[in-house]
Amino acid sequence: MIEALGIPTLVIGTAYDIMSKVVPPRAAFVDHPVGRTFGPPHDRERNVAVLAKALTEVAQFTQPGMIRDLGCDWSSDGSRSWEQELRAEMLREH
Amino acid sequence: MAFEYLPIMAQNSAPKPPRVLVKPSKFAWCAVTKPLFQSRVALLTSAALRVESQPPFVPREDLSYRRVPSDPAIGPIVIDHHSGIGAVPKQDPEIVFPRTALASLLSRGLLGSLSPRHFSFMGGVRKPEQVEKELAPALAYELTQAEVDLALLVPY
């Protein structure tokens, strides 16, 4: 809809499985927990870093429907322990 | 391997059927022609957030939207979305709606300008036809009126 009016779009999202099914024109994948796309609360430096990565990626999309991985890890050591916590959070607070 | 959200969403939907993900009925693609440093950028969020003084969104099927000033000094921002993951972003909406980061990148010369207003709506509504026929065209019109060159959509 927006692209049809001549405005390019970029989805910046954490849910790779959803983006791969919805197929936005351009999607940047951030490997963070949902609801923390640009980092932990009050971490402005990280907010800027993730957003800048996403923006500089815009020029790299050469065809519709691509999902480009920004290479953002949630934990500095690459740990994925956040997944278990997020799963519990999503199921508990629904 | 990326975290899988769809199985949890299906579990949360029960006993209702799992949420159906809908693709647009018409696929569109517009090439990027302007460099970032000449582009006007807007944010769109499905977090149903707003400036505190604006009318609240009404979960869960609200199809309205809010114009949110792009000036990060105008606030505070309130998130009305009903999602269970809201506890953390409600502490700091910038992590899903990076107005300050965008303004920072503008001041560094990475962007040409910011739209004077960003846009917010309720994600996850179960009325895909109305979203496509009413909400999306209204937002697209707003973006053209604001002369936006690049729209950033951040799903919630």
gemmi code that builds the backbone of each chain (N, CA, C; Angstrom):
import gemmi

chains = {
    "A": [
        ("MET", (0.838, -1.217, 0.000), (0.000, 0.000, 0.000), (0.873, 1.267, 0.000)),
        ("ILE", (1.793, 1.318, 0.961), (2.683, 2.480, 1.066), (3.655, 2.497, -0.111)),
        ("GLU", (4.206, 1.348, -0.435), (5.138, 1.278, -1.569), (4.425, 1.623, -2.878)),
        ("ALA", (3.158, 1.253, -2.983), (2.402, 1.546, -4.207), (2.266, 3.052, -4.430)),
        ("LEU", (2.379, 3.819, -3.348), (2.304, 5.280, -3.469), (3.689, 5.899, -3.631)),
        ("GLY", (4.684, 5.061, -3.801), (6.014, 5.584, -4.112), (6.916, 5.797, -2.918)),
        ("ILE", (6.567, 5.199, -1.784), (7.404, 5.362, -0.592), (8.002, 4.009, -0.215)),
        ("PRO", (9.308, 3.848, -0.306), (9.938, 2.592, 0.123), (9.747, 2.368, 1.625)),
        ("THR", (9.637, 1.110, 1.998), (9.465, 0.764, 3.414), (10.559, -0.202, 3.856)),
        ("LEU", (10.825, -0.170, 5.141), (11.713, -1.171, 5.745), (11.082, -1.621, 7.050)),
        ("VAL", (10.788, -2.909, 7.150), (10.332, -3.478, 8.416), (11.560, -3.859, 9.224)),
        ("ILE", (11.596, -3.435, 10.469), (12.692, -3.794, 11.373), (12.081, -4.658, 12.471)),
        ("GLY", (12.330, -5.961, 12.400), (11.593, -6.851, 13.285), (12.433, -7.935, 13.915)),
        ("THR", (11.884, -8.502, 14.988), (12.566, -9.547, 15.749), (12.037, -10.950, 15.436)),
        ("ALA", (10.914, -11.046, 14.771), (10.274, -12.351, 14.541), (10.527, -12.810, 13.105)),
        ("TYR", (11.611, -13.570, 12.969), (11.984, -14.023, 11.616), (10.890, -14.894, 11.014)),
        ("ASP", (10.312, -15.777, 11.854), (9.315, -16.695, 11.295), (8.083, -15.949, 10.800)),
        ("ILE", (7.694, -14.904, 11.495), (6.519, -14.140, 11.049), (6.855, -13.335, 9.795)),
        ("MET", (8.009, -12.701, 9.796), (8.375, -11.899, 8.618), (8.502, -12.772, 7.376)),
        ("SER", (8.960, -14.001, 7.560), (9.130, -14.865, 6.388), (7.794, -15.320, 5.829)),
        ("LYS", (6.753, -15.266, 6.642), (5.429, -15.637, 6.136), (4.663, -14.431, 5.597)),
        ("VAL", (4.843, -13.282, 6.221), (4.116, -12.078, 5.773), (4.783, -11.471, 4.527)),
        ("VAL", (6.068, -11.645, 4.421), (6.859, -11.187, 3.274), (6.718, -9.680, 3.022)),
        ("PRO", (7.248, -8.868, 3.923), (7.281, -7.420, 3.650), (8.221, -7.134, 2.474)),
        ("PRO", (8.066, -6.010, 1.826), (8.967, -5.676, 0.702), (10.445, -5.712, 1.104)),
        ("ARG", (10.761, -5.144, 2.265), (12.129, -5.195, 2.811), (12.019, -5.467, 4.305)),
        ("ALA", (12.813, -6.379, 4.792), (12.769, -6.657, 6.229), (14.183, -6.812, 6.764)),
        ("ALA", (14.432, -6.178, 7.892), (15.707, -6.310, 8.592), (15.455, -7.094, 9.873)),
        ("PHE", (16.180, -8.181, 10.047), (15.980, -9.049, 11.205), (16.947, -8.685, 12.323)),
        ("VAL", (16.373, -8.434, 13.487), (17.157, -8.146, 14.687), (16.937, -9.310, 15.647)),
        ("ASP", (17.988, -10.013, 16.003), (17.857, -11.223, 16.819), (17.789, -10.863, 18.305)),
        ("HIS", (16.776, -10.083, 18.636), (16.504, -9.676, 20.009), (15.150, -10.244, 20.422)),
        ("PRO", (14.855, -10.285, 21.712), (13.503, -10.673, 22.125), (12.473, -9.674, 21.590)),
        ("VAL", (11.295, -10.164, 21.269), (10.236, -9.267, 20.810), (9.969, -8.210, 21.900)),
        ("GLY", (9.682, -7.005, 21.452), (9.459, -5.929, 22.403), (10.724, -5.243, 22.871)),
        ("ARG", (11.861, -5.670, 22.351), (13.170, -5.043, 22.681), (13.955, -4.863, 21.382)),
        ("THR", (13.299, -4.467, 20.337), (13.915, -4.429, 19.011), (15.224, -3.634, 19.006)),
        ("PHE", (15.237, -2.526, 19.737), (16.408, -1.649, 19.665), (17.281, -1.740, 20.918)),
        ("GLY", (17.080, -2.814, 21.688), (17.970, -3.043, 22.829), (17.252, -3.013, 24.161)),
        ("PRO", (18.015, -3.170, 25.236), (17.433, -3.129, 26.579), (16.958, -1.715, 26.917)),
        ("PRO", (16.083, -1.574, 27.897), (15.613, -0.241, 28.287), (16.761, 0.701, 28.644)),
        ("HIS", (16.620, 1.932, 28.186), (17.508, 3.041, 28.554), (18.943, 2.877, 28.041)),
        ("ASP", (19.123, 2.073, 27.025), (20.457, 1.923, 26.431), (20.465, 2.668, 25.084)),
        ("ARG", (20.650, 3.986, 25.168), (20.533, 4.820, 23.966), (21.620, 4.497, 22.935)),
        ("GLU", (22.782, 4.162, 23.420), (23.879, 3.837, 22.502), (23.494, 2.642, 21.625)),
        ("ARG", (22.895, 1.655, 22.270), (22.509, 0.457, 21.513), (21.314, 0.753, 20.602)),
        ("ASN", (20.394, 1.577, 21.061), (19.266, 1.970, 20.205), (19.790, 2.547, 18.897)),
        ("VAL", (20.737, 3.447, 19.026), (21.300, 4.114, 17.850), (22.042, 3.115, 16.968)),
        ("ALA", (22.781, 2.214, 17.593), (23.582, 1.256, 16.817), (22.684, 0.345, 15.978)),
        ("VAL", (21.613, -0.166, 16.591), (20.710, -1.066, 15.852), (20.005, -0.297, 14.736)),
        ("LEU", (19.533, 0.889, 15.055), (18.820, 1.672, 14.039), (19.749, 2.044, 12.884)),
        ("ALA", (20.967, 2.428, 13.205), (21.925, 2.792, 12.152), (22.232, 1.590, 11.259)),
        ("LYS", (22.370, 0.410, 11.862), (22.603, -0.797, 11.060), (21.454, -1.031, 10.098)),
        ("ALA", (20.242, -0.891, 10.624), (19.064, -1.129, 9.784), (19.016, -0.121, 8.633)),
        ("LEU", (19.278, 1.124, 8.940), (19.195, 2.161, 7.903), (20.258, 1.973, 6.823)),
        ("THR", (21.446, 1.626, 7.240), (22.495, 1.466, 6.245), (22.279, 0.210, 5.391)),
        ("GLU", (21.400, -0.651, 5.860), (21.096, -1.871, 5.104), (20.111, -1.605, 3.963)),
        ("VAL", (19.413, -0.492, 4.036), (18.334, -0.226, 3.067), (18.822, -0.354, 1.624)),
        ("ALA", (19.991, 0.145, 1.377), (20.508, 0.139, -0.003), (20.875, -1.259, -0.490)),
        ("GLN", (20.926, -2.223, 0.417), (21.377, -3.572, 0.042), (20.246, -4.471, -0.478)),
        ("PHE", (19.032, -3.989, -0.399), (17.911, -4.809, -0.866), (17.818, -4.695, -2.383)),
        ("THR", (17.996, -5.819, -3.041), (18.008, -5.790, -4.505), (16.744, -6.359, -5.130)),
        ("GLN", (15.924, -7.008, -4.292), (14.665, -7.542, -4.819), (13.636, -7.610, -3.703)),
        ("PRO", (12.348, -7.615, -4.059), (11.299, -7.634, -3.042), (11.324, -8.913, -2.218)),
        ("GLY", (10.955, -8.788, -0.968), (10.772, -9.958, -0.114), (12.017, -10.444, 0.589)),
        ("MET", (13.119, -9.729, 0.458), (14.347, -10.156, 1.137), (14.270, -9.859, 2.636)),
        ("ILE", (14.834, -10.759, 3.430), (15.034, -10.499, 4.854), (16.542, -10.479, 5.083)),
        ("ARG", (17.050, -9.375, 5.554), (18.490, -9.277, 5.789), (18.761, -9.281, 7.299)),
        ("ASP", (19.666, -10.142, 7.701), (20.014, -10.294, 9.121), (21.012, -9.202, 9.500)),
        ("LEU", (20.664, -8.399, 10.487), (21.550, -7.297, 10.882), (22.722, -7.774, 11.734)),
        ("GLY", (22.686, -9.034, 12.130), (23.801, -9.561, 12.935), (23.833, -8.998, 14.343)),
        ("CYS", (22.660, -8.680, 14.872), (22.579, -8.148, 16.238), (22.273, -9.276, 17.211)),
        ("ASP", (23.177, -9.554, 18.125), (22.923, -10.540, 19.182), (22.436, -9.816, 20.430)),
        ("TRP", (21.515, -10.449, 21.136), (20.996, -9.829, 22.365), (22.050, -9.846, 23.467)),
        ("SER", (22.697, -11.003, 23.615), (23.701, -11.132, 24.682), (25.099, -10.935, 24.096)),
        ("SER", (25.924, -10.256, 24.846), (27.273, -9.981, 24.341), (28.076, -11.269, 24.152)),
        ("ASP", (27.729, -12.321, 24.939), (28.467, -13.585, 24.805), (27.780, -14.558, 23.846)),
        ("GLY", (26.730, -14.095, 23.194), (26.048, -14.954, 22.232), (25.083, -15.941, 22.873)),
        ("SER", (24.934, -15.860, 24.198), (24.035, -16.785, 24.896), (22.590, -16.601, 24.424)),
        ("ARG", (21.868, -17.704, 24.390), (20.463, -17.624, 24.002), (19.542, -17.979, 25.175)),
        ("SER", (20.040, -17.759, 26.380), (19.223, -18.067, 27.559), (17.972, -17.182, 27.607)),
        ("TRP", (18.020, -16.049, 26.919), (16.855, -15.166, 26.903), (15.628, -15.824, 26.277)),
        ("GLU", (15.850, -16.826, 25.445), (14.714, -17.454, 24.764), (13.780, -18.137, 25.766)),
        ("GLN", (14.390, -18.821, 26.732), (13.581, -19.519, 27.723), (12.790, -18.517, 28.569)),
        ("GLU", (13.446, -17.428, 28.930), (12.775, -16.402, 29.734), (11.642, -15.758, 28.937)),
        ("LEU", (11.895, -15.501, 27.666), (10.872, -14.865, 26.841), (9.669, -15.784, 26.651)),
        ("ARG", (9.962, -17.066, 26.424), (8.861, -18.030, 26.234), (7.965, -18.035, 27.473)),
        ("ALA", (8.584, -18.075, 28.636), (7.812, -18.083, 29.888), (7.022, -16.780, 30.039)),
        ("GLU", (7.666, -15.672, 29.682), (7.005, -14.367, 29.791), (5.778, -14.296, 28.890)),
        ("MET", (5.951, -14.773, 27.655), (4.844, -14.701, 26.690), (3.683, -15.591, 27.131)),
        ("LEU", (3.998, -16.745, 27.682), (2.932, -17.667, 28.079), (2.288, -17.234, 29.403)),
        ("ARG", (3.113, -16.684, 30.294), (2.613, -16.289, 31.619), (1.710, -15.078, 31.549)),
        ("GLU", (2.101, -14.097, 30.770), (1.420, -12.804, 30.826), (0.339, -12.640, 29.781)),
        ("HIS", (0.096, -13.697, 29.027), (-0.942, -13.554, 28.001), (-2.312, -13.392, 28.656)),
    ],
    "B": [
        ("MET", (19.797, -20.396, 15.232), (18.439, -20.435, 14.679), (17.567, -19.412, 15.407)),
        ("ALA", (16.783, -18.685, 14.647), (15.974, -17.626, 15.247), (14.854, -18.195, 16.116)),
        ("PHE", (14.522, -17.458, 17.138), (13.426, -17.825, 18.043), (12.127, -17.941, 17.242)),
        ("GLU", (11.349, -18.969, 17.562), (10.091, -19.175, 16.822), (8.901, -18.651, 17.638)),
        ("TYR", (8.253, -17.660, 17.087), (7.119, -17.023, 17.766), (5.788, -17.680, 17.434)),
        ("LEU", (5.667, -18.227, 16.251), (4.353, -18.728, 15.818), (3.803, -19.842, 16.708)),
        ("PRO", (4.630, -20.813, 17.153), (4.067, -21.844, 18.033), (3.533, -21.274, 19.352)),
        ("ILE", (4.209, -20.256, 19.888), (3.740, -19.665, 21.149), (2.456, -18.870, 20.907)),
        ("MET", (2.410, -18.171, 19.787), (1.187, -17.429, 19.467), (0.007, -18.378, 19.312)),
        ("ALA", (0.262, -19.538, 18.711), (-0.812, -20.517, 18.541), (-1.268, -21.032, 19.905)),
        ("GLN", (-0.297, -21.263, 20.776), (-0.625, -21.750, 22.120), (-1.432, -20.700, 22.886)),
        ("ASN", (-1.044, -19.426, 22.727), (-1.748, -18.346, 23.419), (-3.143, -18.119, 22.864)),
        ("SER", (-3.351, -18.446, 21.606), (-4.663, -18.227, 20.983), (-5.691, -19.236, 21.459)),
        ("ALA", (-5.231, -20.423, 21.838), (-6.158, -21.509, 22.191), (-7.126, -21.034, 23.290)),
        ("PRO", (-8.388, -21.391, 23.266), (-8.984, -22.358, 22.333), (-9.381, -21.759, 20.978)),
        ("LYS", (-9.154, -20.447, 20.794), (-9.415, -19.885, 19.461), (-8.422, -20.492, 18.471)),
        ("PRO", (-8.756, -20.491, 17.192), (-7.780, -20.961, 16.213), (-6.577, -20.019, 16.163)),
        ("PRO", (-5.428, -20.518, 15.726), (-4.239, -19.652, 15.660), (-4.499, -18.446, 14.765)),
        ("ARG", (-3.823, -17.370, 15.108), (-3.948, -16.144, 14.311), (-3.484, -16.418, 12.878)),
        ("VAL", (-4.220, -15.889, 11.938), (-3.870, -16.081, 10.535), (-3.000, -14.903, 10.097)),
        ("LEU", (-1.860, -15.203, 9.533), (-0.998, -14.132, 9.024), (-1.419, -13.823, 7.601)),
        ("VAL", (-1.607, -12.559, 7.324), (-2.176, -12.160, 6.039), (-1.151, -11.363, 5.242)),
        ("LYS", (-0.973, -11.761, 4.005), (-0.144, -10.976, 3.097), (-1.033, -9.943, 2.408)),
        ("PRO", (-0.463, -8.839, 1.966), (-1.272, -7.874, 1.211), (-1.844, -8.532, -0.052)),
        ("SER", (-3.038, -8.094, -0.433), (-3.645, -8.691, -1.625), (-2.878, -8.291, -2.889)),
        ("LYS", (-2.241, -7.123, -2.844), (-1.409, -6.710, -3.984), (-0.010, -6.404, -3.463)),
        ("PHE", (0.979, -7.025, -4.062), (2.357, -6.789, -3.630), (2.906, -5.568, -4.357)),
        ("ALA", (3.543, -4.699, -3.643), (4.112, -3.491, -4.263), (5.576, -3.365, -3.861)),
        ("TRP", (6.327, -2.759, -4.708), (7.768, -2.558, -4.460), (8.164, -1.244, -5.095)),
        ("CYS", (8.774, -0.416, -4.305), (9.222, 0.881, -4.801), (10.724, 0.982, -4.558)),
        ("ALA", (11.470, 1.181, -5.591), (12.925, 1.239, -5.451), (13.344, 2.448, -4.617)),
        ("VAL", (14.426, 2.268, -3.879), (15.005, 3.387, -3.132), (15.847, 4.204, -4.101)),
        ("THR", (15.511, 5.453, -4.244), (16.231, 6.280, -5.215), (17.055, 7.389, -4.563)),
        ("LYS", (16.667, 7.763, -3.346), (17.400, 8.847, -2.678), (18.390, 8.281, -1.678)),
        ("PRO", (19.557, 8.877, -1.567), (20.463, 8.465, -0.481), (19.870, 8.872, 0.872)),
        ("LEU", (20.279, 8.137, 1.890), (19.735, 8.407, 3.230), (19.924, 9.861, 3.649)),
        ("PHE", (21.082, 10.413, 3.343), (21.366, 11.762, 3.843), (20.512, 12.837, 3.174)),
        ("GLN", (19.736, 12.409, 2.176), (18.779, 13.337, 1.566), (17.334, 12.928, 1.843)),
        ("SER", (17.149, 11.862, 2.588), (15.812, 11.287, 2.746), (15.101, 11.783, 4.002)),
        ("ARG", (13.801, 11.956, 3.850), (12.953, 12.241, 5.012), (12.386, 10.913, 5.510)),
        ("VAL", (12.524, 10.669, 6.787), (12.199, 9.349, 7.349), (11.081, 9.470, 8.381)),
        ("ALA", (10.197, 8.467, 8.363), (9.127, 8.377, 9.368), (9.130, 6.993, 9.993)),
        ("LEU", (8.677, 6.933, 11.234), (8.508, 5.661, 11.947), (7.037, 5.278, 11.981)),
        ("LEU", (6.775, 3.998, 11.823), (5.441, 3.473, 12.077), (5.576, 2.326, 13.062)),
        ("THR", (4.706, 2.306, 14.048), (4.756, 1.244, 15.043), (3.376, 0.638, 15.236)),
        ("SER", (3.364, -0.665, 15.496), (2.091, -1.333, 15.794), (1.913, -1.511, 17.299)),
        ("ALA", (2.607, -0.720, 18.093), (2.555, -0.848, 19.550), (1.357, -0.149, 20.168)),
        ("ALA", (0.529, 0.489, 19.338), (-0.604, 1.255, 19.884), (-0.096, 2.219, 20.955)),
        ("LEU", (0.934, 2.943, 20.609), (1.465, 3.913, 21.567), (1.055, 5.317, 21.148)),
        ("ARG", (1.209, 6.239, 22.070), (0.733, 7.606, 21.849), (1.396, 8.528, 22.851)),
        ("VAL", (1.288, 9.801, 22.583), (1.658, 10.775, 23.597), (0.557, 10.734, 24.661)),
        ("GLU", (0.962, 10.858, 25.906), (0.017, 10.664, 27.020), (-1.250, 11.504, 26.886)),
        ("SER", (-1.126, 12.682, 26.290), (-2.290, 13.571, 26.187), (-3.263, 13.163, 25.080)),
        ("GLN", (-2.868, 12.225, 24.229), (-3.753, 11.792, 23.144), (-4.742, 10.744, 23.655)),
        ("PRO", (-5.869, 10.570, 22.937), (-6.849, 9.581, 23.384), (-6.265, 8.175, 23.369)),
        ("PRO", (-6.583, 7.370, 24.376), (-6.055, 5.997, 24.430), (-6.602, 5.129, 23.297)),
        ("PHE", (-5.811, 4.137, 22.914), (-6.322, 3.073, 22.042), (-7.183, 2.148, 22.897)),
        ("VAL", (-8.127, 1.507, 22.238), (-8.995, 0.569, 22.948), (-8.709, -0.842, 22.443)),
        ("PRO", (-8.010, -1.669, 23.232), (-7.758, -3.052, 22.799), (-9.100, -3.782, 22.638)),
        ("ARG", (-9.222, -4.761, 21.685), (-8.101, -5.263, 20.931), (-8.218, -4.932, 19.458)),
        ("GLU", (-9.367, -4.436, 19.054), (-9.630, -4.315, 17.617), (-9.696, -2.861, 17.159)),
        ("ASP", (-9.021, -1.991, 17.818), (-9.028, -0.567, 17.485), (-8.319, -0.351, 16.142)),
        ("LEU", (-8.989, 0.298, 15.210), (-8.406, 0.527, 13.882), (-7.990, 1.984, 13.681)),
        ("SER", (-7.956, 2.743, 14.756), (-7.533, 4.135, 14.640), (-6.012, 4.222, 14.658)),
        ("TYR", (-5.502, 5.413, 14.444), (-4.055, 5.621, 14.549), (-3.790, 6.970, 15.197)),
        ("ARG", (-2.581, 7.160, 15.634), (-2.184, 8.425, 16.254), (-0.986, 9.003, 15.509)),
        ("ARG", (-1.013, 10.311, 15.385), (0.163, 11.026, 14.876), (1.022, 11.365, 16.100)),
        ("VAL", (2.219, 10.851, 16.099), (3.099, 11.071, 17.250), (4.222, 12.015, 16.824)),
        ("PRO", (4.362, 13.143, 17.493), (5.418, 14.083, 17.100), (6.789, 13.405, 17.067)),
        ("SER", (7.578, 13.746, 16.054), (8.898, 13.106, 15.957), (9.906, 13.721, 16.924)),
        ("ASP", (9.564, 14.855, 17.501), (10.443, 15.484, 18.487), (10.404, 14.667, 19.782)),
        ("PRO", (11.527, 14.023, 20.153), (11.504, 13.171, 21.338), (11.229, 13.925, 22.636)),
        ("ALA", (11.315, 15.246, 22.571), (11.049, 16.009, 23.797), (9.554, 16.077, 24.101)),
        ("ILE", (8.736, 15.743, 23.103), (7.283, 15.806, 23.308), (6.803, 14.445, 23.810)),
        ("GLY", (6.295, 14.402, 24.976), (5.880, 13.131, 25.565), (5.162, 13.365, 26.869)),
        ("PRO", (5.136, 12.406, 27.745), (5.721, 11.077, 27.605), (4.901, 10.165, 26.700)),
        ("ILE", (5.545, 9.073, 26.267), (4.899, 8.081, 25.417), (4.281, 6.977, 26.295)),
        ("VAL", (3.062, 6.620, 25.927), (2.345, 5.549, 26.644), (2.032, 4.432, 25.647)),
        ("ILE", (2.232, 3.181, 26.065), (1.903, 2.033, 25.210), (0.577, 1.434, 25.677)),
        ("ASP", (-0.377, 1.375, 24.754), (-1.694, 0.827, 25.103), (-1.858, -0.629, 24.664)),
        ("HIS", (-0.911, -1.161, 23.899), (-1.106, -2.515, 23.361), (-1.245, -3.529, 24.491)),
        ("HIS", (-2.106, -4.505, 24.260), (-2.450, -5.486, 25.291), (-1.462, -6.645, 25.380)),
        ("SER", (-0.481, -6.696, 24.492), (0.430, -7.847, 24.440), (1.094, -8.122, 25.784)),
        ("GLY", (1.274, -9.386, 26.061), (1.912, -9.800, 27.300), (3.370, -9.432, 27.409)),
        ("ILE", (3.993, -9.044, 26.303), (5.419, -8.711, 26.369), (5.625, -7.225, 26.694)),
        ("GLY", (4.544, -6.542, 27.089), (4.628, -5.095, 27.239), (5.370, -4.581, 28.459)),
        ("ALA", (5.609, -5.429, 29.449), (6.188, -4.916, 30.698), (7.530, -4.215, 30.466)),
        ("VAL", (8.366, -4.797, 29.610), (9.691, -4.199, 29.384), (9.601, -2.937, 28.514)),
        ("PRO", (8.995, -2.995, 27.331), (8.932, -1.756, 26.537), (8.162, -0.618, 27.205)),
        ("LYS", (7.255, -0.945, 28.100), (6.546, 0.140, 28.799), (7.481, 0.898, 29.739)),
        ("GLN", (8.584, 0.243, 30.141), (9.592, 0.941, 30.955), (10.324, 1.986, 30.127)),
        ("ASP", (10.439, 1.705, 28.825), (11.189, 2.586, 27.927), (10.708, 2.370, 26.487)),
        ("PRO", (9.682, 3.104, 26.070), (9.132, 2.898, 24.716), (10.141, 3.112, 23.591)),
        ("GLU", (11.255, 3.758, 23.893), (12.270, 3.978, 22.843), (12.809, 2.666, 22.272)),
        ("ILE", (12.688, 1.574, 23.009), (13.242, 0.313, 22.506), (12.356, -0.335, 21.449)),
        ("VAL", (11.148, 0.197, 21.284), (10.314, -0.238, 20.163), (9.940, 0.933, 19.252)),
        ("PHE", (10.234, 2.140, 19.709), (9.852, 3.348, 18.970), (10.992, 4.359, 19.134)),
        ("PRO", (12.066, 4.157, 18.363), (13.315, 4.885, 18.648), (13.336, 6.324, 18.124)),
        ("ARG", (12.484, 7.156, 18.702), (12.451, 8.571, 18.280), (13.762, 9.263, 18.573)),
        ("THR", (14.296, 8.979, 19.744), (15.534, 9.663, 20.144), (16.702, 9.213, 19.275)),
        ("ALA", (16.766, 7.908, 18.997), (17.854, 7.401, 18.149), (17.759, 7.988, 16.747)),
        ("LEU", (16.551, 8.100, 16.257), (16.372, 8.675, 14.922), (16.831, 10.137, 14.902)),
        ("ALA", (16.443, 10.877, 15.925), (16.870, 12.278, 16.015), (18.394, 12.370, 16.135)),
        ("SER", (18.976, 11.415, 16.826), (20.434, 11.399, 16.980), (21.116, 11.168, 15.629)),
        ("LEU", (20.573, 10.250, 14.848), (21.157, 9.975, 13.529), (20.958, 11.161, 12.585)),
        ("LEU", (19.873, 11.886, 12.772), (19.673, 13.105, 11.981), (20.761, 14.127, 12.330)),
        ("SER", (21.013, 14.274, 13.608), (22.010, 15.275, 14.029), (23.417, 14.900, 13.561)),
        ("ARG", (23.643, 13.613, 13.302), (24.955, 13.167, 12.802), (25.058, 13.244, 11.286)),
        ("GLY", (23.976, 13.657, 10.649), (24.019, 13.840, 9.196), (23.727, 12.584, 8.391)),
        ("LEU", (23.295, 11.496, 9.070), (23.003, 10.264, 8.332), (21.702, 10.376, 7.539)),
        ("LEU", (20.789, 11.215, 8.046), (19.473, 11.362, 7.417), (19.287, 12.787, 6.929)),
        ("GLY", (18.408, 12.934, 5.925), (18.132, 14.275, 5.422), (17.242, 15.058, 6.360)),
        ("SER", (16.152, 14.431, 6.792), (15.212, 15.087, 7.707), (14.303, 14.028, 8.304)),
        ("LEU", (13.525, 14.460, 9.279), (12.522, 13.575, 9.868), (11.142, 14.081, 9.500)),
        ("SER", (10.236, 13.175, 9.284), (8.844, 13.573, 9.184), (8.482, 14.285, 10.482)),
        ("PRO", (7.683, 15.347, 10.424), (7.329, 16.005, 11.688), (6.514, 15.102, 12.604)),
        ("ARG", (5.922, 14.088, 12.021), (5.131, 13.170, 12.842), (5.397, 11.731, 12.435)),
        ("HIS", (5.429, 10.866, 13.434), (5.459, 9.428, 13.213), (4.037, 8.903, 13.427)),
        ("PHE", (3.857, 7.582, 13.236), (2.494, 7.050, 13.268), (2.435, 5.759, 14.071)),
        ("SER", (1.332, 5.596, 14.771), (1.159, 4.454, 15.648), (-0.238, 3.879, 15.499)),
        ("PHE", (-0.310, 2.555, 15.523), (-1.605, 1.879, 15.406), (-1.550, 0.582, 16.208)),
        ("MET", (-2.667, -0.097, 16.275), (-2.774, -1.328, 17.066), (-2.424, -2.536, 16.212)),
        ("GLY", (-1.378, -3.245, 16.590), (-1.024, -4.464, 15.878), (-1.844, -5.643, 16.356)),
        ("GLY", (-1.953, -6.640, 15.499), (-2.596, -7.892, 15.899), (-4.103, -7.892, 15.838)),
        ("VAL", (-4.700, -6.880, 15.195), (-6.165, -6.891, 15.102), (-6.585, -7.999, 14.134)),
        ("ARG", (-7.755, -8.538, 14.376), (-8.223, -9.665, 13.558), (-9.198, -9.182, 12.489)),
        ("LYS", (-8.911, -8.042, 11.894), (-9.760, -7.498, 10.835), (-8.879, -7.126, 9.634)),
        ("PRO", (-8.264, -8.122, 9.001), (-7.287, -7.797, 7.948), (-7.874, -6.994, 6.785)),
        ("GLU", (-9.142, -7.241, 6.448), (-9.712, -6.490, 5.317), (-9.826, -5.013, 5.658)),
        ("GLN", (-10.268, -4.714, 6.876), (-10.386, -3.306, 7.265), (-9.015, -2.647, 7.402)),
        ("VAL", (-8.057, -3.423, 7.857), (-6.697, -2.878, 7.926), (-6.236, -2.489, 6.522)),
        ("GLU", (-6.476, -3.365, 5.568), (-5.995, -3.106, 4.208), (-6.806, -2.011, 3.509)),
        ("LYS", (-8.110, -1.967, 3.783), (-8.956, -1.023, 3.047), (-9.099, 0.334, 3.730)),
        ("GLU", (-8.876, 0.380, 5.043), (-9.099, 1.644, 5.763), (-7.820, 2.187, 6.402)),
        ("LEU", (-7.238, 1.369, 7.280), (-6.087, 1.871, 8.045), (-4.859, 2.098, 7.161)),
        ("ALA", (-4.513, 1.104, 6.361), (-3.285, 1.226, 5.552), (-3.368, 2.393, 4.560)),
        ("PRO", (-4.487, 2.564, 3.843), (-4.548, 3.726, 2.945), (-4.451, 5.057, 3.690)),
        ("ALA", (-5.056, 5.117, 4.874), (-4.989, 6.372, 5.644), (-3.545, 6.673, 6.048)),
        ("LEU", (-2.829, 5.660, 6.467), (-1.425, 5.866, 6.849), (-0.572, 6.209, 5.635)),
        ("ALA", (-0.845, 5.528, 4.525), (-0.090, 5.816, 3.304), (-0.316, 7.271, 2.878)),
        ("TYR", (-1.551, 7.733, 2.990), (-1.860, 9.126, 2.651), (-1.105, 10.093, 3.578)),
        ("GLU", (-1.097, 9.775, 4.850), (-0.376, 10.625, 5.812), (1.106, 10.735, 5.424)),
        ("LEU", (1.682, 9.615, 5.020), (3.112, 9.611, 4.673), (3.375, 10.447, 3.421)),
        ("THR", (2.456, 10.385, 2.459), (2.647, 11.203, 1.256), (2.505, 12.686, 1.609)),
        ("GLN", (1.548, 12.992, 2.489), (1.358, 14.392, 2.896), (2.586, 14.935, 3.614)),
        ("ALA", (3.251, 14.059, 4.345), (4.457, 14.472, 5.082), (5.704, 14.415, 4.194)),
        ("GLU", (5.504, 14.056, 2.938), (6.603, 13.973, 1.958), (7.737, 13.067, 2.450)),
        ("VAL", (7.331, 11.913, 2.940), (8.298, 10.943, 3.475), (8.951, 10.171, 2.324)),
        ("ASP", (10.246, 9.958, 2.441), (10.997, 9.191, 1.426), (11.241, 7.749, 1.850)),
        ("LEU", (11.199, 7.490, 3.140), (11.455, 6.141, 3.651), (10.646, 5.949, 4.934)),
        ("ALA", (9.838, 4.874, 4.929), (9.024, 4.575, 6.118), (9.600, 3.358, 6.817)),
        ("LEU", (9.880, 3.484, 8.105), (10.398, 2.382, 8.921), (9.260, 1.816, 9.752)),
        ("LEU", (8.969, 0.539, 9.556), (7.871, -0.094, 10.286), (8.444, -1.019, 11.337)),
        ("VAL", (8.069, -0.781, 12.574), (8.579, -1.610, 13.661), (7.409, -2.393, 14.265)),
        ("PRO", (7.336, -3.699, 13.955), (6.254, -4.510, 14.525), (6.448, -4.665, 16.022)),
        ("TYR", (5.343, -4.782, 16.747), (5.366, -4.912, 18.202), (5.002, -6.327, 18.580)),
    ],
}
model = gemmi.Model(1)
for chain_id, residues in chains.items():
    chain = gemmi.Chain(chain_id)
    for i, (resn, *xyz) in enumerate(residues, 1):
        res = gemmi.Residue()
        res.name, res.seqid = resn, gemmi.SeqId(i, " ")
        for name, pos in zip(("N", "CA", "C"), xyz):
            atom = gemmi.Atom()
            atom.name, atom.element = name, gemmi.Element(name[0])
            atom.pos, atom.b_iso = gemmi.Position(*pos), 0.0
            res.add_atom(atom)
        chain.add_residue(res)
    model.add_chain(chain)
structure = gemmi.Structure()
structure.add_model(model)
structure.setup_entities()
